Amino acid sequence: MTYSYVPEGVCPREINFELNGDTVEKLSFVGGCNGNLKALSTLINGKTVEEISTLFKGQTCGKKESSCMDQLVISLENALEEAR
């Protein structure tokens, strides 16, 4: 199933991905640091929500309370819960 999430307090305007069970596929970001987010998307595709959460949950960016990757974890956990 395809999901779109509007993150809060970070540069990207949207996070899009598909979940195949608990595995992330076709992850993409709209806005934000283009090169970094493309690289992270490539590395993350094919990983489970739990693997991604373990790596990135709670990370901050500068003085912000969250980060692109923390917002990704929030969106993935919400989508996984919705899918159950």
N, C-alpha and C positions, 0 to 999 in steps of 0.2 A: 504494500500500500504506500502511496506517496503522501508525504507530509510537508507542510510549509509552516514555519514558525517565525514570528516577528520578535527578535531579541530586544532586550531592554538594557540601556546604558552602555552599549558598545557600538562600534563603527558599522558593521554590516546591518543592512536594512531587512534582510531576510535570510533564513537558512532553509534549504530544501534537501530532502533525502527520501529514500525508500527504505522500508524495513522488510526484510525477508525473514520471518521469524523474529529472532533478536539480532540479526546481522544487518549492518548498515551498508546500503548500496546507493550509488549515484548522489553522493553528498556534494552540495554546491552552496556557495555563499553569494549574496548579492550585495555589493559594496564591501568596504573594508580594505585591508591590505592584500591586494590582488595576488601577488606572487606567493606570499606566505600562506594564504588561505587555499590556493590551488594545490600547493605542496602538501599541506595538512590533509586536504580532501583525498589526495592520492594515497597517502599513508593510512588514512582511517578507513577507506572503503574496504569492506570485507571483514572488518573487526566487529565483535559483538558490542552491544550497549554496555555490558559490564566491563569489558576491557577498556573501552573509551572512558567510562566513568572513573575507573580506578586511576587512569592517567591524568585526567583533566578537571575533575570535579573540584570546585572551590578556588580555582586559579583566578588571580586578578591581573589587571593590566594597568600599569602605572598607578594613578591614584583612584582609579575606578574600582567599584566594589565587585565587579565581575570581569569577565573576559569573553572573547569570542568562543573559546573552547568551553568555558564554564556554561555559557548560554547554550552551546551545542548539547552538553550533557543534560541540561534542564529539558531541552526540546526532545531529546531521545528518550529520556525517562518518562516524560509525559506521553509521548507517542506509544511507547511500549505498554504503558498502563492502559491507554485507550484501546489498544489492540487486543488486550486480554479480555 
